[in-house]
Amino acid sequence: MTARTWREVPGVLHSWDLSTGVDGPGTRFVAFLAGCPLRCLYCQNPDTWHIRDGDATNAGQVIDRAARYGPFTTRGGGLTLSGGEPLRQPEFAGALLTGAKEAGLHTALDTSGFLGARASDALLSHTDLVLLDIKSWNPVTYKRVTGVELEPTLAFAERVAGLGVPMWIRFVLVPGLTDAPENVAGLARFAAGLSTVERVDVLPFHRMGAAKYERLGIPFPLEDVAPPRSELIARVREQFAAAGLVVS
């Protein structure tokens, strides 16, 4: 940072939580930044879509809070930026990552990659792991699922790999929407061609976020969609594994 220290950089935080296993390695302090340009049909956090729904803070306050959990997060865990979409607030995200590295924390950036052009090389240099959500390989399906275009995400993935930053690819499996064999095969080929992909997480669709939509008075778009059956999950996992990828 130049004109001000990273601690002074303002931002809007929706909430925070501690998690294990799904937001990066070990126990994570997960900071959910407010604001997201996507409107994914299965979004679990519609309450994070708008920046106005978060609380004003600064990077120093967030890192100080994360540091309180150092006995847990410094032992194989760390800090994860999620949302919302962290790159909706790139300066704030960059400051948080800088501060976390100064505090000795492993850092992870959970992103759709759609705003990847906003992530500077400096920001990515303080990122130990990118959790990249690729919603679909088929551009038409991707647009239907998210409301935005696929290409920025693919370009971001290639850039992250080129910079040598490790990635976990995350794919939400929705019956009748993202489960087409050719869709999965295309994504598997792409992920296998990225040199820093460490694993692929196949995440079965669920309706656990539906209650948030009800509280917000928003119809849940996939209300009538059932979670994938075990046979479908196994087939999709096998498609990724057949491309030489580690699947979790």
HELIX and SHEET records of a PDB file:
HELIX    1   1 TRP A    6  GLU A    8  5                                   3    
HELIX    2   2 PRO A   46  THR A   48  5                                   3    
HELIX    3   3 ILE A   51  ASP A   53  5                                   3    
HELIX    4   4 ALA A   59  ALA A   67  1                                   9    
HELIX    5   5 GLY A   70  THR A   73  1                                   4    
HELIX    6   6 PRO A   86  ARG A   88  5                                   3    
HELIX    7   7 PRO A   90  GLU A  102  1                                  13    
HELIX    8   8 GLY A  116  ARG A  118  5                                   3    
HELIX    9   9 ASP A  121  SER A  125  1                                   5    
HELIX   10  10 PRO A  139  THR A  146  1                                   8    
HELIX   11  11 GLU A  151  GLY A  162  1                                  12    
HELIX   12  12 PRO A  181  ALA A  192  1                                  12    
HELIX   13  13 ALA A  210  LEU A  216  1                                   7    
HELIX   14  14 SER A  230  ALA A  242  1                                  13    
SHEET    1   A 8 ASP A  55  ASN A  58  0                                        
SHEET    2   A 8 PRO A  10  THR A  20 -1                                        
SHEET    3   A 8 THR A  27  LEU A  33 -1                                        
SHEET    4   A 8 GLY A  78  SER A  82  1                                        
SHEET    5   A 8 HIS A 106  THR A 111  1                                        
SHEET    6   A 8 LEU A 129  ASP A 133  1                                        
SHEET    7   A 8 MET A 167  LEU A 173  1                                        
SHEET    8   A 8 VAL A 197  PRO A 204  1                                        
END                                                                             
